[in-house]
Amino acid sequence: MRLLKLVAKTKIWIVLAVFQALLLLFLGITWPPVVLKLRVSEAEISYWSSLITNFNKSHRLTKIRLIPEENTKGNFTQDLQKFYDIKFRDQDPDDLIYMDIIWISKFAKKGWLLNLSDKILSSKELESFSHKNINTGLNHQGQFYRIPVRSDIGLLYYRKDLLEKAGYKPPQTFEDLIQISQALQKQKLVKWGYLWQGREYEGLSAMFVEVLQGHGGFWINPSTLEVGLNQPEAIAAVKFLIRTLDQNISPKVGKNSVLFYSEQESFDAFAKGDAVFLRGWPDVWNKINTMPSLQGKVGVFPMRLHVPGHSGGGCNGSWGLGIAKKSKYPQKSWEAIQYLTRPEAQRQLILDTGFLPSRKALFTEPQILKKYPYFKELSQAVEQSVLRPPIPQYAEASEILQRYLHVTLTKQLSPEEAMKEAAIETRQLLHRN
């Protein structure tokens, strides 16, 4: 009798276990997955699509919806930030926030981002990333809000075939660039010497901090909020850019002037074979190597031009992923970030795009070096890259700088007058906030 009761009880437990398993299977099949929203530039959609497809295939109960954002005339950074300024106030913001390095301080101070410090520190992943990204590209006031996806810096592309033909080595100083440009123009090897981004937009600020660094100057000290725009070094940096225009090293007149250039226009002019030097981002390399007219003719190195006694550096253009504080799915979002920033995912993104990795080990991987041989010298360049000031008021400060740079580049004010006014307005902004 006791044995029969035991058998009956066992059968009941087996039936319950089978029922529970079937119920869980049914719920797993029919329960709708969590959908996370991720917004990226339409120019990057094709690169992200394969990563997101792989994620969605391997995560049955979590999906990512990729949303393209229009890149209007190179203004993606400014346009997307303004979009988030509004979107973060909604009760249903995007979950995953693809962020430029210059947004972190503002977004964190406003309370729009989830503090990821506990998750990042417990993941023991920090040492895998470049120190520059760890120290300044992830955090605000010692707290972590972002995992870096890529650590781009400004680069100088040059026509190595033309330099070799004329007997020159790549430039080290700003004066080298001027002299080589003039020599090649005199030999009628090129129409222009140097192409850069001079339109009134964020790219102008990114380009200028490199010239400023190379002249030994600074924009804003984030620790003291001291402004250096009216210092002799900053004025000398502006005068270098004006010199490239006045001496016809850079196109000055008409719709083809660098003062109307974003990244796309400057690349288009370089692609036509019109110039010997181009300031650009790492993704330019892939574009160049799809063009038979330029394949094997272009070299590249970090933007490190300087005046004697100082050192230069490329602008840090790092992008990464954070989580909206109002996200309904913070844990799912964190799992998605871990997937999208793991070595395998980052390797795929780098090979597809030419962006620089944020993981140190990827700079020396044979598979990556085979496609991007110049990466071997860029890991150190990332550590020496120039940061735009990590302050909550960055967007407004950048607009002030862009406005006065454009005023002096178009000869409406002298460099001294323009930078004096830029410094005054910037100080007023910082003290007002």
WOJOBEL-V644905 format. One line per field, one symbol per residue. psi: psi as a letter, one per 30 degrees, with the letter a starting at -180 (. if undefined). A space follows every 10 residues. Layout:
BEGIN
psi: ???
END
This chain:
BEGIN
psi: eeeeeeeeee eeeeeeeeee eeeeeeeeef kklkjkkkkl kfffeeefee eeeeeeefje gklkjkjkkk ijhggeeeee eeeeeeeffl filkekjjkk fffeeeeeef gfkkjgeeee effhfefflk eeeeeffelk hfkkfkkkel illkljkljf eeeeefhllk keleeeeeee eeeeeeghfl elekkljgli aefeeeeefe eeefggaldk jfefgkkgfg leeeeeeeee eeeeeeggek kekafgkffg kaeeeeeeee ffgflekkka lffeeeeegf jeffkffklk lkjgkllkfl kllkkjhkka kakkfgkfie eeeeeeeeef gleeeeeeee eeeflklfke fffgkeeefe eiffffgfee eefglkkkki lfgeeeeeee eeefeeeefg gflleeeefe eeeeeeeeee fe.
END
